[in-house]
């Protein structure tokens, strides 16, 4: 899981990691690693950032035009959600339900 990766690879203390509640299916925050789903059953991707920061605008465009087509070739059912404040017209133009 992400928690294990951050702890074991990058040395982040578990007390500093709390899953964002909007990723959890239950109202309570789940900190029990044994019940956190692994990578295999997941089908969605999410990225979060403010679009006041120009590199985030650039990276969202790169993700949409360069990376996402490659992911969809291998995972056709995958979804992508991009969340952020102050979206620019370029960001709005990326929306394709």
Chimera marker file (.cmm) of the C-alpha trace (Angstrom):
<marker_set name="trace">
<marker id="1" x="0.000" y="0.000" z="0.000" r="1" g="1" b="0" radius="0.5"/>
<marker id="2" x="1.016" y="3.638" z="-0.202" r="1" g="1" b="0" radius="0.5"/>
<marker id="3" x="1.470" y="3.736" z="3.566" r="1" g="1" b="0" radius="0.5"/>
<marker id="4" x="3.948" y="0.861" z="3.453" r="1" g="1" b="0" radius="0.5"/>
<marker id="5" x="5.800" y="2.415" z="0.515" r="1" g="1" b="0" radius="0.5"/>
<marker id="6" x="6.145" y="5.772" z="2.252" r="1" g="1" b="0" radius="0.5"/>
<marker id="7" x="7.206" y="4.131" z="5.541" r="1" g="1" b="0" radius="0.5"/>
<marker id="8" x="9.572" y="1.489" z="4.176" r="1" g="1" b="0" radius="0.5"/>
<marker id="9" x="11.077" y="3.273" z="1.170" r="1" g="1" b="0" radius="0.5"/>
<marker id="10" x="11.093" y="6.907" z="2.249" r="1" g="1" b="0" radius="0.5"/>
<marker id="11" x="11.195" y="6.574" z="6.051" r="1" g="1" b="0" radius="0.5"/>
<marker id="12" x="8.054" y="8.639" z="6.704" r="1" g="1" b="0" radius="0.5"/>
<marker id="13" x="6.783" y="7.982" z="10.242" r="1" g="1" b="0" radius="0.5"/>
<marker id="14" x="3.275" y="6.427" z="10.243" r="1" g="1" b="0" radius="0.5"/>
<marker id="15" x="2.062" y="9.143" z="12.660" r="1" g="1" b="0" radius="0.5"/>
<marker id="16" x="2.552" y="11.689" z="9.853" r="1" g="1" b="0" radius="0.5"/>
<marker id="17" x="0.415" y="9.752" z="7.349" r="1" g="1" b="0" radius="0.5"/>
<marker id="18" x="-3.360" y="9.897" z="7.401" r="1" g="1" b="0" radius="0.5"/>
<marker id="19" x="-5.424" y="8.779" z="4.428" r="1" g="1" b="0" radius="0.5"/>
<marker id="20" x="-7.561" y="11.566" z="2.968" r="1" g="1" b="0" radius="0.5"/>
<marker id="21" x="-11.146" y="10.883" z="3.991" r="1" g="1" b="0" radius="0.5"/>
<marker id="22" x="-12.535" y="11.331" z="0.489" r="1" g="1" b="0" radius="0.5"/>
<marker id="23" x="-10.597" y="8.253" z="-0.625" r="1" g="1" b="0" radius="0.5"/>
<marker id="24" x="-12.169" y="6.053" z="2.058" r="1" g="1" b="0" radius="0.5"/>
<marker id="25" x="-15.439" y="4.222" z="1.559" r="1" g="1" b="0" radius="0.5"/>
<marker id="26" x="-16.370" y="4.549" z="5.227" r="1" g="1" b="0" radius="0.5"/>
<marker id="27" x="-16.746" y="7.826" z="7.127" r="1" g="1" b="0" radius="0.5"/>
<marker id="28" x="-13.954" y="6.918" z="9.547" r="1" g="1" b="0" radius="0.5"/>
<marker id="29" x="-10.339" y="7.224" z="8.477" r="1" g="1" b="0" radius="0.5"/>
<marker id="30" x="-8.899" y="3.736" z="8.039" r="1" g="1" b="0" radius="0.5"/>
<marker id="31" x="-5.407" y="3.398" z="9.494" r="1" g="1" b="0" radius="0.5"/>
<marker id="32" x="-5.444" y="-0.414" z="9.625" r="1" g="1" b="0" radius="0.5"/>
<marker id="33" x="-3.066" y="-1.459" z="6.834" r="1" g="1" b="0" radius="0.5"/>
<marker id="34" x="-4.447" y="-5.012" z="6.766" r="1" g="1" b="0" radius="0.5"/>
<marker id="35" x="-7.827" y="-3.740" z="5.513" r="1" g="1" b="0" radius="0.5"/>
<marker id="36" x="-6.460" y="-1.173" z="3.058" r="1" g="1" b="0" radius="0.5"/>
<marker id="37" x="-6.878" y="-2.519" z="-0.491" r="1" g="1" b="0" radius="0.5"/>
<marker id="38" x="-3.717" y="-3.330" z="-2.402" r="1" g="1" b="0" radius="0.5"/>
<marker id="39" x="-2.929" y="-1.974" z="-5.857" r="1" g="1" b="0" radius="0.5"/>
<marker id="40" x="-4.516" y="-4.783" z="-7.924" r="1" g="1" b="0" radius="0.5"/>
<marker id="41" x="-8.222" y="-4.014" z="-7.311" r="1" g="1" b="0" radius="0.5"/>
<marker id="42" x="-7.840" y="-0.280" z="-7.915" r="1" g="1" b="0" radius="0.5"/>
<marker id="43" x="-8.965" y="1.276" z="-11.190" r="1" g="1" b="0" radius="0.5"/>
<marker id="44" x="-8.773" y="5.006" z="-10.548" r="1" g="1" b="0" radius="0.5"/>
<marker id="45" x="-6.096" y="7.672" z="-10.381" r="1" g="1" b="0" radius="0.5"/>
<marker id="46" x="-6.306" y="11.040" z="-8.638" r="1" g="1" b="0" radius="0.5"/>
<marker id="47" x="-4.092" y="14.094" z="-8.555" r="1" g="1" b="0" radius="0.5"/>
<marker id="48" x="-4.557" y="17.212" z="-6.438" r="1" g="1" b="0" radius="0.5"/>
<marker id="49" x="-2.958" y="20.623" z="-6.709" r="1" g="1" b="0" radius="0.5"/>
<marker id="50" x="-3.601" y="24.322" z="-7.097" r="1" g="1" b="0" radius="0.5"/>
<marker id="51" x="-3.584" y="25.743" z="-10.600" r="1" g="1" b="0" radius="0.5"/>
<marker id="52" x="-2.199" y="29.051" z="-9.335" r="1" g="1" b="0" radius="0.5"/>
<marker id="53" x="1.117" y="27.191" z="-9.634" r="1" g="1" b="0" radius="0.5"/>
<marker id="54" x="1.940" y="27.161" z="-13.405" r="1" g="1" b="0" radius="0.5"/>
<marker id="55" x="3.907" y="23.867" z="-13.280" r="1" g="1" b="0" radius="0.5"/>
<marker id="56" x="0.707" y="22.154" z="-12.095" r="1" g="1" b="0" radius="0.5"/>
<marker id="57" x="-1.116" y="23.428" z="-15.193" r="1" g="1" b="0" radius="0.5"/>
<marker id="58" x="1.720" y="22.135" z="-17.374" r="1" g="1" b="0" radius="0.5"/>
<marker id="59" x="1.797" y="18.768" z="-15.628" r="1" g="1" b="0" radius="0.5"/>
<marker id="60" x="-1.966" y="18.290" z="-15.958" r="1" g="1" b="0" radius="0.5"/>
<marker id="61" x="-1.684" y="18.868" z="-19.703" r="1" g="1" b="0" radius="0.5"/>
<marker id="62" x="1.272" y="16.478" z="-19.949" r="1" g="1" b="0" radius="0.5"/>
<marker id="63" x="-0.651" y="13.891" z="-17.938" r="1" g="1" b="0" radius="0.5"/>
<marker id="64" x="-3.726" y="14.212" z="-20.161" r="1" g="1" b="0" radius="0.5"/>
<marker id="65" x="-1.940" y="14.206" z="-23.511" r="1" g="1" b="0" radius="0.5"/>
<marker id="66" x="1.158" y="12.071" z="-22.984" r="1" g="1" b="0" radius="0.5"/>
<marker id="67" x="0.741" y="9.781" z="-19.978" r="1" g="1" b="0" radius="0.5"/>
<marker id="68" x="-2.978" y="9.069" z="-19.807" r="1" g="1" b="0" radius="0.5"/>
<marker id="69" x="-3.229" y="7.544" z="-23.329" r="1" g="1" b="0" radius="0.5"/>
<marker id="70" x="-0.486" y="5.073" z="-22.371" r="1" g="1" b="0" radius="0.5"/>
<marker id="71" x="-2.279" y="4.129" z="-19.162" r="1" g="1" b="0" radius="0.5"/>
<marker id="72" x="-5.594" y="3.672" z="-20.976" r="1" g="1" b="0" radius="0.5"/>
<marker id="73" x="-3.950" y="1.318" z="-23.488" r="1" g="1" b="0" radius="0.5"/>
<marker id="74" x="-3.136" y="-1.052" z="-20.642" r="1" g="1" b="0" radius="0.5"/>
<marker id="75" x="-6.030" y="-0.222" z="-18.301" r="1" g="1" b="0" radius="0.5"/>
<marker id="76" x="-9.027" y="0.721" z="-20.487" r="1" g="1" b="0" radius="0.5"/>
<marker id="77" x="-11.423" y="0.870" z="-17.514" r="1" g="1" b="0" radius="0.5"/>
<marker id="78" x="-9.200" y="3.209" z="-15.490" r="1" g="1" b="0" radius="0.5"/>
<marker id="79" x="-10.449" y="6.633" z="-14.474" r="1" g="1" b="0" radius="0.5"/>
<marker id="80" x="-8.576" y="9.861" z="-13.757" r="1" g="1" b="0" radius="0.5"/>
<marker id="81" x="-9.701" y="12.650" z="-11.466" r="1" g="1" b="0" radius="0.5"/>
<marker id="82" x="-7.819" y="15.945" z="-11.355" r="1" g="1" b="0" radius="0.5"/>
<marker id="83" x="-8.763" y="18.206" z="-8.463" r="1" g="1" b="0" radius="0.5"/>
<marker id="84" x="-7.478" y="21.689" z="-7.810" r="1" g="1" b="0" radius="0.5"/>
<marker id="85" x="-8.344" y="25.257" z="-7.059" r="1" g="1" b="0" radius="0.5"/>
<marker id="86" x="-8.272" y="28.069" z="-9.608" r="1" g="1" b="0" radius="0.5"/>
<marker id="87" x="-8.496" y="25.948" z="-12.770" r="1" g="1" b="0" radius="0.5"/>
<marker id="88" x="-7.409" y="27.812" z="-15.876" r="1" g="1" b="0" radius="0.5"/>
<marker id="89" x="-9.218" y="27.659" z="-19.239" r="1" g="1" b="0" radius="0.5"/>
<marker id="90" x="-6.564" y="25.125" z="-20.315" r="1" g="1" b="0" radius="0.5"/>
<marker id="91" x="-7.522" y="22.894" z="-17.386" r="1" g="1" b="0" radius="0.5"/>
<marker id="92" x="-11.242" y="23.215" z="-18.136" r="1" g="1" b="0" radius="0.5"/>
<marker id="93" x="-10.501" y="22.217" z="-21.744" r="1" g="1" b="0" radius="0.5"/>
<marker id="94" x="-9.070" y="18.888" z="-20.512" r="1" g="1" b="0" radius="0.5"/>
<marker id="95" x="-12.462" y="17.777" z="-19.165" r="1" g="1" b="0" radius="0.5"/>
<marker id="96" x="-13.856" y="14.907" z="-21.202" r="1" g="1" b="0" radius="0.5"/>
<marker id="97" x="-16.393" y="12.735" z="-19.379" r="1" g="1" b="0" radius="0.5"/>
<link id1="1" id2="2" r="1" g="1" b="0" radius="0.2"/>
<link id1="2" id2="3" r="1" g="1" b="0" radius="0.2"/>
<link id1="3" id2="4" r="1" g="1" b="0" radius="0.2"/>
<link id1="4" id2="5" r="1" g="1" b="0" radius="0.2"/>
<link id1="5" id2="6" r="1" g="1" b="0" radius="0.2"/>
<link id1="6" id2="7" r="1" g="1" b="0" radius="0.2"/>
<link id1="7" id2="8" r="1" g="1" b="0" radius="0.2"/>
<link id1="8" id2="9" r="1" g="1" b="0" radius="0.2"/>
<link id1="9" id2="10" r="1" g="1" b="0" radius="0.2"/>
<link id1="10" id2="11" r="1" g="1" b="0" radius="0.2"/>
<link id1="11" id2="12" r="1" g="1" b="0" radius="0.2"/>
<link id1="12" id2="13" r="1" g="1" b="0" radius="0.2"/>
<link id1="13" id2="14" r="1" g="1" b="0" radius="0.2"/>
<link id1="14" id2="15" r="1" g="1" b="0" radius="0.2"/>
<link id1="15" id2="16" r="1" g="1" b="0" radius="0.2"/>
<link id1="16" id2="17" r="1" g="1" b="0" radius="0.2"/>
<link id1="17" id2="18" r="1" g="1" b="0" radius="0.2"/>
<link id1="18" id2="19" r="1" g="1" b="0" radius="0.2"/>
<link id1="19" id2="20" r="1" g="1" b="0" radius="0.2"/>
<link id1="20" id2="21" r="1" g="1" b="0" radius="0.2"/>
<link id1="21" id2="22" r="1" g="1" b="0" radius="0.2"/>
<link id1="22" id2="23" r="1" g="1" b="0" radius="0.2"/>
<link id1="23" id2="24" r="1" g="1" b="0" radius="0.2"/>
<link id1="24" id2="25" r="1" g="1" b="0" radius="0.2"/>
<link id1="25" id2="26" r="1" g="1" b="0" radius="0.2"/>
<link id1="26" id2="27" r="1" g="1" b="0" radius="0.2"/>
<link id1="27" id2="28" r="1" g="1" b="0" radius="0.2"/>
<link id1="28" id2="29" r="1" g="1" b="0" radius="0.2"/>
<link id1="29" id2="30" r="1" g="1" b="0" radius="0.2"/>
<link id1="30" id2="31" r="1" g="1" b="0" radius="0.2"/>
<link id1="31" id2="32" r="1" g="1" b="0" radius="0.2"/>
<link id1="32" id2="33" r="1" g="1" b="0" radius="0.2"/>
<link id1="33" id2="34" r="1" g="1" b="0" radius="0.2"/>
<link id1="34" id2="35" r="1" g="1" b="0" radius="0.2"/>
<link id1="35" id2="36" r="1" g="1" b="0" radius="0.2"/>
<link id1="36" id2="37" r="1" g="1" b="0" radius="0.2"/>
<link id1="37" id2="38" r="1" g="1" b="0" radius="0.2"/>
<link id1="38" id2="39" r="1" g="1" b="0" radius="0.2"/>
<link id1="39" id2="40" r="1" g="1" b="0" radius="0.2"/>
<link id1="40" id2="41" r="1" g="1" b="0" radius="0.2"/>
<link id1="41" id2="42" r="1" g="1" b="0" radius="0.2"/>
<link id1="42" id2="43" r="1" g="1" b="0" radius="0.2"/>
<link id1="43" id2="44" r="1" g="1" b="0" radius="0.2"/>
<link id1="44" id2="45" r="1" g="1" b="0" radius="0.2"/>
<link id1="45" id2="46" r="1" g="1" b="0" radius="0.2"/>
<link id1="46" id2="47" r="1" g="1" b="0" radius="0.2"/>
<link id1="47" id2="48" r="1" g="1" b="0" radius="0.2"/>
<link id1="48" id2="49" r="1" g="1" b="0" radius="0.2"/>
<link id1="49" id2="50" r="1" g="1" b="0" radius="0.2"/>
<link id1="50" id2="51" r="1" g="1" b="0" radius="0.2"/>
<link id1="51" id2="52" r="1" g="1" b="0" radius="0.2"/>
<link id1="52" id2="53" r="1" g="1" b="0" radius="0.2"/>
<link id1="53" id2="54" r="1" g="1" b="0" radius="0.2"/>
<link id1="54" id2="55" r="1" g="1" b="0" radius="0.2"/>
<link id1="55" id2="56" r="1" g="1" b="0" radius="0.2"/>
<link id1="56" id2="57" r="1" g="1" b="0" radius="0.2"/>
<link id1="57" id2="58" r="1" g="1" b="0" radius="0.2"/>
<link id1="58" id2="59" r="1" g="1" b="0" radius="0.2"/>
<link id1="59" id2="60" r="1" g="1" b="0" radius="0.2"/>
<link id1="60" id2="61" r="1" g="1" b="0" radius="0.2"/>
<link id1="61" id2="62" r="1" g="1" b="0" radius="0.2"/>
<link id1="62" id2="63" r="1" g="1" b="0" radius="0.2"/>
<link id1="63" id2="64" r="1" g="1" b="0" radius="0.2"/>
<link id1="64" id2="65" r="1" g="1" b="0" radius="0.2"/>
<link id1="65" id2="66" r="1" g="1" b="0" radius="0.2"/>
<link id1="66" id2="67" r="1" g="1" b="0" radius="0.2"/>
<link id1="67" id2="68" r="1" g="1" b="0" radius="0.2"/>
<link id1="68" id2="69" r="1" g="1" b="0" radius="0.2"/>
<link id1="69" id2="70" r="1" g="1" b="0" radius="0.2"/>
<link id1="70" id2="71" r="1" g="1" b="0" radius="0.2"/>
<link id1="71" id2="72" r="1" g="1" b="0" radius="0.2"/>
<link id1="72" id2="73" r="1" g="1" b="0" radius="0.2"/>
<link id1="73" id2="74" r="1" g="1" b="0" radius="0.2"/>
<link id1="74" id2="75" r="1" g="1" b="0" radius="0.2"/>
<link id1="75" id2="76" r="1" g="1" b="0" radius="0.2"/>
<link id1="76" id2="77" r="1" g="1" b="0" radius="0.2"/>
<link id1="77" id2="78" r="1" g="1" b="0" radius="0.2"/>
<link id1="78" id2="79" r="1" g="1" b="0" radius="0.2"/>
<link id1="79" id2="80" r="1" g="1" b="0" radius="0.2"/>
<link id1="80" id2="81" r="1" g="1" b="0" radius="0.2"/>
<link id1="81" id2="82" r="1" g="1" b="0" radius="0.2"/>
<link id1="82" id2="83" r="1" g="1" b="0" radius="0.2"/>
<link id1="83" id2="84" r="1" g="1" b="0" radius="0.2"/>
<link id1="84" id2="85" r="1" g="1" b="0" radius="0.2"/>
<link id1="85" id2="86" r="1" g="1" b="0" radius="0.2"/>
<link id1="86" id2="87" r="1" g="1" b="0" radius="0.2"/>
<link id1="87" id2="88" r="1" g="1" b="0" radius="0.2"/>
<link id1="88" id2="89" r="1" g="1" b="0" radius="0.2"/>
<link id1="89" id2="90" r="1" g="1" b="0" radius="0.2"/>
<link id1="90" id2="91" r="1" g="1" b="0" radius="0.2"/>
<link id1="91" id2="92" r="1" g="1" b="0" radius="0.2"/>
<link id1="92" id2="93" r="1" g="1" b="0" radius="0.2"/>
<link id1="93" id2="94" r="1" g="1" b="0" radius="0.2"/>
<link id1="94" id2="95" r="1" g="1" b="0" radius="0.2"/>
<link id1="95" id2="96" r="1" g="1" b="0" radius="0.2"/>
<link id1="96" id2="97" r="1" g="1" b="0" radius="0.2"/>
</marker_set>
